[in-house]
Amino acid sequence: MATSESRLGFSLGADYVSFEVDESVYPNEALYAACYVFLDRCFIYLSRHASGAVLVRLTAREAAAPAALDARAGEFGNELLSQVTRQRLSQSTARIREYYTAAALRAASAAPSVDDLLAELESEELLEDPLEIMAPWEETHGAKSGGDEPK
């Protein structure tokens, strides 16, 4: 099977494109995340090509032109870069997330319990009605006029 080189520097076969990924630049976690995004688009094969490098082979699920394979490899490279950026951003903001999680847990532990809330309700004077909400209409506004009552 003859292989050729794509315009982006990838090795193109009849129905696949392959390239090396340098592990010192792209951590395995980022590589796996990028592979996961591409699972529905193509078959993905990873192998150890050399020390510190992973050979990625993207095989088309259906017949594909070399230009389409080349574009798919370029998209994979962009996704790989995106995953590395997400991973580094996650690492750089880890302390902030830990702080907010700890603060939320402290606030949750300081919240009153159901028993405390029930005890507070029992201690309040529930029969006070300063807005006269519980009073019948007749007491606050007078009795109805004689013509309005149903017979």
Order of alpha helices (4+ residues) and beta strands (2+ residues): beta-beta-beta-alpha-beta-beta-alpha-alpha-alpha-alpha
